[in-house]
């Protein structure tokens, strides 16, 4: 029988500071089943906020966690990040490919935008998570 309950888990790819499991826990989100992942043909763009942009030949690294619908909603739509939209992507975890949800900005950041503080925190998260950047 299919489980359509509120407890059903969905794999979500995080490429920004939500990769940090401690940040997720601080937001009352339990980061289940952590996996390092790569999404091909996308590049990370940090403006005032971070997003992934389609970019053939590039790749972005991140973490996949399994979350409930309520947890996903609380991270974005319950937190004032309404300009993000969920979309389906395929990520590589080792040699395997899996479908995931990923939240990206609908409107790409302007090329003149930057956020040095966010970028520094993100580099620390990559280091702490031993991501291959």
C-alpha positions, 0 to 999 in steps of 0.5 A, a space after each residue: 500500500 502506498 504511504 501518502 501520509 504526512 510522514 512520507 519522505 522525499 529526497 531533497 538536494 541542498 546546495 546552499 547552507 541547508 547542506 549543514 545538518 546542524 542548520 536544518 536541526 535548528 529549524 526543526 528539520 531532521 536531515 535523514 539519510 545524508 548523501 553527498 551528491 552532484 547535479 550535472 549541467 548546473 552551476 551554483 550562483 550566489 547573489 543576495 541568495 543562492 540558486 542553481 542555474 542551468 549550465 551545460 558542462 558544469 556541475 554543482 555539489 551538495 547534500 541529499 536528505 530525506 524530508 517530509 512535505 511539512 519540513 520542506 515547506 517550513 524551510 522555504 515557504 514558512 521562512 519567507 523564501 517564497 521566491 524559491 520553487 521546487 523542481 525535480 532534478 536527477 543527481 549522481 550519488 557515486 555511480 547511481 542516479 536518483 530523482 530529487 526535489 530541489 528548490 531554486 530561485 525562479 528569477 536568477 540573481 543579477 550578475 552584480 549581486 554578491 554575498 561574501 558572508 554567505 559564500 564564506 559560510 558555504 565554503 566552510 560547509 563544503 569543508 565540514 561536509 568533505 564535499 569535493 569542490 
